[in-house]
């Protein structure tokens, strides 16, 4: 048996192994709904907090 024969048999084995793998369902946990929250802070205050968090990440 030459090297080429061995290589072909390896390819056939890999194909068989891959067929047994289950596919991933990316829509398994989809959610069609609404999200809401209440805050005592204004939009400007929330944006300022976000900017402060972003500035803190740059220091790392």
Secondary structure as UniProt FT lines:
FT   HELIX           3..19
FT   TURN            26..29
FT   HELIX           43..58
//
